[in-house]
Amino acid sequence: MSSGHVEAGEVINLNTLKDGMPGKTTFALVKTDDMEVIRMVLPRGRDIMEHSVEGELSVQCLKGHVIFQVEDEARTLAENDWLYLDHNQPHSIHAREDSILLVTILFKDNSR
C-alpha cells in the first residue's frame, strides 16, 4: 500500500502537478515499504547539510541548478541531469538557483 499524493497507475506532470498538490514545497509523491519518491523544491541559496540515506538514491534535476558535494567532490546538476548515490553515501546539497529535484530512494530489504 502506498501513501502520498499519487495513486498506482496515475499519470502526473512533474512541473504542473495536479489540483491539491503543493507546487512550491517539498513533498512525497509516493511512499511504500520499498521506495519513496520525493519532489524536492529548493529555493536559491538553500543548503542541505551533509547526510546519508538508508537506501540507494537517484536524483534528477527537473529545474534549476544545484551542487551536490559527494566524497569531497562538487557535482553539478542542471536541468535534466541525473545522479546516482549508493546506500548510505554521504552528501550535501546547495541550490545555486531555484530548483526542483525528483528524488527516488530504494530501500533494501535484507530478507531477499
QUIDAQUI-V637372 format. One line per field, one symbol per residue. ss: DSSP state (H for helix, E for strand, - for the rest). psi: psi as a letter, one per 30 degrees, with the letter a starting at -180 (. if undefined). burial: + if it has 24 or more other C-alpha atoms within 12 Angstrom, else -. Layout:
ss = ???
psi = ???
burial = ???
This chain:
ss = --EE----------------------EEEEE---EEEEEEEE----EEEEE----EEEEEEEE-EEEEEE--EEEEEE---EEEE-----EEEEE---EEEEEEEE------
psi = klkafklkfkklkfefalkfkjfglklkekkafflkkkjkkjlkfkkjlkllkilkkkkkjekajlkkjkhgkkkkkakglkkkklkgjkllkkjflklkkjkkkjkkjff.
burial = ----++-------+------------+++++---+++++++++---------+-++++++++++++++++----++++---++++----++++++-+++++++++++-----
